[in-house]
Amino acid sequence: MNDGSSTWGAAARGAVALYVLGMVGVAALAIHSVPSLRAIPELAVLSYPTLVLVAAANSTVLLGVFVALGAATAPRTGLHSHVFAWASGGSPDWDAYRRSLPLAVGLGAALFVLVTVIDVALAPFTGLESVEPIGDATVLEDLLASVPMRLLYGGITEELLLRWGVMAPIAFVLWWVRNRIGEQTEEPPTAVLWVAIFASAVAFGVGHLPALASTFDLTPALVVRTVLLNTIVGVALGWLFWRRSLETAMVAHAAFHVVLVAVSVVAMLLF
């Protein structure tokens, strides 16, 4: 009984550490969302702190659920988080994490290039050629204002939600089912992990549709484009989570946004 309680206590400490880390991104998203909420007449009368709480409410609950799911399944499937290991009394390999940083940054930058090329190729079908003027000062201001949200919510919280909280549970469930109906293995086979990577990547793509719908009228081509591009990114980030660590995937996700913002700012200033 004591061993079980100790194990669950350690997992709880790891989950709390990841939750606190993810809440930094939730706060960034909530602060970024306040101007949009103020544009809603029914919410315009609310104070700034209240609007931040309203904006954070849904993500706060979801983060708790998905972090708990990941804490219960990721360690059992061999999926690793250095922060979780540290907080739960394990042995995080920070040297391995540091060695993975060049790969994470390089992959994040390469993903941006790949996604941009595909997006340009799909532009005639999606209708995204006729967007706001690239040199518009308002567009530049909005882009810069989104940087904390992109780096903290995108880079940290989305990885906790989609990789830790979706990919790990899918891998665990598929592995559990396989062990019940087929040959038993001590760890999830490669095929199971690839299915989990792809499924969580598709969920990552679908999860971007509501935000897109707030800006554009969704068409079949636009939906396919958005899900496809984000699935490509999600597969690469899922692979990093599997082969390196959750934190490596976070760095790659953040690097993607750093390159995106840097290239966008240069393009706006030049053109």
N, C-alpha and C positions, 0 to 999 in steps of 0.2 A: 504493500500500500504506500509506504513512504517513497519507494522508488518511482511509482507512478505519479504521486503527487509532485515529487521533485521534477520529473520530466515535464509534466504539464505546467509547473511553475516557471521552468526555464523557457518553455515555448511561449508562455504568456509574456514574459519579459522581452523576448525577442519581438513578439508581435507589437507590443507597446512601443518599442523603439522604432519599428518601421512605420507604425501609425503616426507617431509624432513627426517623423521625417516626411511622410506623405501630407500631413496637415500644413506644412510650409507651402506646398504647391496649392492646396485648397485655398489657403489664405490669399495667395497671389491671384488665383482665378477669381475669387470673390471680389477682391479690390478692383480688378480689371472689369468686372461685370457691373459695378455700381452705376456708371453713367448710363448703361443700357436700361437698368432697372428704373433709374430716375426718369427716363423717357416715358414710362408707363404711368398714366395719370393717377391710378389707384395707389401707386407706391411712391409718388413724388413727395408726399407729405412726410414720409418716414425719415428719421435721422440717418446720418451716414453709418454709424455703428450698426443700426438695425438693418440697413440695406446690406451691409457686409454679412451679417448673420443670415439673412434671408438667402443671399447668394451662395453661402457656404453650406446651408443645411443639407441639401440632397447629397452633395459630394462627401460631407462628413460622415453620413450614415453608410453610404456605399463603401467608402474607404475602410471603415471598421469591419464590415462584412467580408470584403475581399481579402483584407490583411489576415483576418482570422482563418479564412479558408486556406490561404497560402501557408500559414503557419502550421496548419494541421496536415498538410499534404506535401509541400515542397521538400522538407527534410527527408521524408520517406521515399521520395522518388529521385534523390540525389541532386536536386536542383538547389543551388547554393546562394546564400546572401551573406556577405561578410558582416554587415551590420547585425543581422539576425544572430549569427554565430557569436559575435562579440557580446551582445546584450543577453544572450541565453547562457553565457558561461562557457561557450565553446572556444575553438581556436581559429579565429579568422586569419587567413593568409594574406596579410596586407601587401607583402612583397609580390605575390602573384597578381594581386589587384593592380599594383603599380606597373608591373610588366605588361598588363593587358591594356593600359591606357592608350598607347600608340595605335593598337588595333581598333579600339573603340572610336577614337577620334577619326582615324582614317576611314573606317567603315561608315561612320556618320556622314562624312564629307562625300564619300563615293555614292552613298544612297541619295543624297541631295542631287548630285549630277544625274544619276540614273532616272530619278523621279522627274526631274526637270525635262530631260530629253523625251521621256514618254509623254509627259503632259503637253509639251509643245506639239508632238506628233498627233495627239488626240484633240488638240484645240479646234480644228475644223468641224469635228463631230460634236463637241461639247458646248460650243458657243462661248467659250471663255476668252476668245480673242478680243471681244469688245468689252474690256473692263475699264475701270476708271483710269484717267491719264496717269502714266507712271511717274510723272514729275509733280503731281499734285502735292502741295505742302501738307494738306490734311491727311492724305494717305501715308506720307512719311511719318507724320506725328503719331498717327494711330499705330503704325508698325512699331515704332520705338516704344510706345506705351505698352505694347503687348509683350515686350522682351521678358520681363519677370515671369509672366504667366507661361510663356512658351518654354522657358528654361526650367522653371520649378514645377509647374503642373504637368507640362508635357514630358520633361525629362525625368521627373521623380514620380509624381503621383500616377500618371498613366502607366508607367512600368509596374507599379505596385498593383494597380487594378487589373491590367491585362496580362502581364507575364506572371507575377506572383499569385494573383487572385483568380485568374482564369486558366492560364496554361498549366500551372502545377496541379490544380484540382482535376482538370481533364486528363492529364497524364496519369494521375493516381487512379481515377475511376476506370479508365481503359485498362490499365495494368491489373487492377483488382478483378475486373470482369474476365480478362484473359487468363488469369490464374485460376479462376473458378471453372472455366469451360475448356481450357486447353492446357498446354504445358506450363508448369509453374516455373517462374524465374525469380531470382533474388533481387533483381532490379528491372525497371521498365526497359523492354527492348527498344532498339533504335526506331523501329517503325511506329511504336506507340508515341514516342516523343515527337516524331515528325508530324503525326496527326494532331497532337496537342499544339504544336507550334503553329501549324496551318490554321487550325480552328480558332485559336486565340488571335491570330493575325487577321482573319476575316472579321471577327468580332471587333477588332480594333478599327477596321475600315468602316464597318457599319456604324460604329459609335461616332464617327465624324459626320454622319449625314444630318443629324438635327442642327448642328451649327451651320452647316452648309445651307440648309433649308431656310435659315433665318436671313440669308443674304441673297440666295438665288432661288428661282423656281426649279424644283428638281425635275429633271428629265431622265429617261432611261439611260441615255449616254452619259449624263453627268453622274448618275448614281454608280454606273459601272466604272467610270474613271476614278471616282473617289474611293470606292471600295478596292479597286485594283491597286492603285498607287499606295494606299495605306497598308494593304495586305503585303505588298512587296517589302515595305519598311518593317512591318510586324514580323515577317518571317526571319529577316536578318537579325532583328532584336531578340526574337525568341531563340535563335541559334546561339547568340552571344550569351543569353541567360543560361542555356543548357551547357555550353562548352566552357564558359568562363564564370560569370556570376551575374546576379541581378544588378549590382552596381556598375558593372561593365556595360550592360545594356542601357542603364540610365545615362552614362557618359556619352554613349553613341547617339542616343536620342537627343540629348542636349546639343551635341556637336552638329547634328543635322540642322537644328534650329539656329545655331550660331552662324553656320554657313548661309542658310536661307536669309537671315536678316542682313548679314554683311553684303551678300550679293545684291539683295533688293535695295539696300541703301545706296550702294555704289551706282546701280542702274538708275535709280531715281535722281541722283545728283548729276549724273552725266547726261541723261536723256530727258 
